[in-house]
């Protein structure tokens, strides 16, 4: 039987849509500081492909990992949450 792999999913906010079929998504995570234990916000930007989904600046979207489409684009906007 074929093994079903779960693809990594992230949730973030669209911060740029100036490119064709591509948006930039800012993903913010809260991680515990290794020494002090206090939670610190860390954010990273991902370039994501927009297929049939309409994503505009300010939307909260879910992105999932796909095989590389270009040098920087390895994510796909799977759905718009808000």
The 8 nearest C-alpha neighbors of each residue, nearest first, counted from 0:
[[1, 2, 3, 4, 5, 6, 7, 65],
 [0, 2, 3, 4, 5, 6, 65, 66],
 [1, 3, 0, 4, 5, 6, 7, 65],
 [4, 2, 1, 5, 0, 6, 7, 65],
 [5, 3, 6, 2, 1, 7, 64, 65],
 [6, 4, 7, 3, 8, 64, 2, 63],
 [5, 7, 64, 4, 8, 63, 65, 3],
 [6, 8, 64, 63, 5, 9, 62, 65],
 [9, 7, 63, 62, 6, 64, 61, 10],
 [8, 10, 62, 61, 63, 11, 7, 26],
 [11, 9, 61, 60, 62, 26, 8, 59],
 [12, 10, 26, 25, 59, 60, 24, 61],
 [11, 13, 59, 25, 24, 58, 57, 60],
 [14, 12, 24, 56, 57, 58, 23, 15],
 [13, 15, 56, 23, 24, 12, 57, 25],
 [16, 14, 23, 22, 17, 13, 56, 24],
 [15, 17, 22, 18, 21, 56, 23, 55],
 [16, 18, 15, 19, 22, 21, 23, 20],
 [19, 17, 21, 16, 20, 22, 15, 23],
 [18, 20, 21, 17, 16, 22, 49, 48],
 [21, 19, 49, 48, 18, 50, 22, 16],
 [22, 20, 48, 18, 19, 49, 47, 16],
 [23, 21, 16, 47, 15, 46, 24, 48],
 [22, 24, 46, 15, 45, 14, 13, 47],
 [23, 25, 13, 45, 12, 44, 11, 14],
 [24, 26, 44, 12, 11, 43, 13, 45],
 [25, 27, 11, 43, 42, 44, 24, 10],
 [28, 26, 42, 41, 25, 40, 43, 11],
 [29, 27, 41, 40, 42, 30, 26, 39],
 [30, 28, 40, 39, 38, 41, 31, 27],
 [29, 31, 38, 39, 28, 32, 40, 41],
 [32, 30, 38, 36, 37, 33, 39, 29],
 [31, 33, 36, 37, 35, 34, 38, 30],
 [32, 34, 36, 35, 31, 37, 30, 38],
 [35, 33, 32, 36, 37, 31, 38, 39],
 [36, 34, 37, 32, 33, 31, 38, 39],
 [35, 37, 32, 31, 34, 33, 38, 30],
 [36, 38, 32, 35, 31, 39, 30, 33],
 [37, 39, 31, 30, 29, 32, 36, 40],
 [40, 38, 29, 30, 31, 37, 41, 32],
 [41, 39, 29, 28, 30, 27, 42, 38],
 [40, 42, 28, 27, 29, 39, 43, 30],
 [43, 41, 27, 26, 28, 25, 40, 44],
 [44, 42, 26, 25, 27, 45, 41, 24],
 [43, 45, 25, 24, 26, 23, 46, 42],
 [44, 46, 24, 23, 47, 25, 43, 74],
 [47, 45, 23, 72, 22, 24, 71, 74],
 [48, 46, 74, 75, 22, 21, 72, 76],
 [47, 49, 21, 75, 20, 76, 74, 50],
 [50, 48, 20, 21, 76, 52, 75, 47],
 [49, 51, 52, 48, 20, 76, 75, 53],
 [50, 52, 49, 53, 77, 76, 54, 78],
 [51, 53, 50, 49, 54, 78, 76, 77],
 [54, 52, 51, 55, 49, 79, 50, 78],
 [55, 53, 52, 58, 79, 56, 49, 13],
 [56, 54, 58, 57, 13, 53, 16, 15],
 [55, 57, 13, 14, 58, 15, 16, 54],
 [58, 56, 13, 12, 55, 14, 59, 54],
 [59, 57, 13, 56, 12, 81, 55, 60],
 [58, 60, 12, 81, 80, 11, 79, 13],
 [61, 59, 79, 80, 11, 10, 78, 58],
 [60, 62, 10, 78, 9, 77, 76, 79],
 [61, 63, 76, 75, 9, 77, 8, 74],
 [64, 62, 8, 75, 74, 7, 9, 77],
 [63, 65, 74, 7, 6, 73, 75, 8],
 [64, 66, 74, 73, 67, 63, 75, 6],
 [65, 67, 73, 68, 64, 74, 72, 69],
 [68, 66, 73, 69, 72, 65, 70, 71],
 [69, 67, 72, 73, 66, 70, 71, 65],
 [70, 68, 72, 71, 67, 73, 66, 46],
 [69, 71, 72, 68, 67, 73, 46, 66],
 [70, 72, 69, 73, 46, 67, 68, 45],
 [71, 73, 69, 46, 68, 47, 74, 70],
 [74, 72, 67, 65, 66, 68, 64, 71],
 [73, 75, 47, 64, 63, 65, 72, 62],
 [76, 74, 48, 47, 62, 63, 77, 49],
 [77, 75, 62, 49, 78, 61, 47, 48],
 [76, 78, 62, 61, 75, 63, 79, 52],
 [79, 77, 61, 76, 60, 80, 52, 62],
 [78, 80, 60, 81, 59, 61, 54, 58],
 [79, 81, 60, 59, 78, 61, 58, 10],
 [80, 59, 58, 79, 60, 57, 78, 12]]
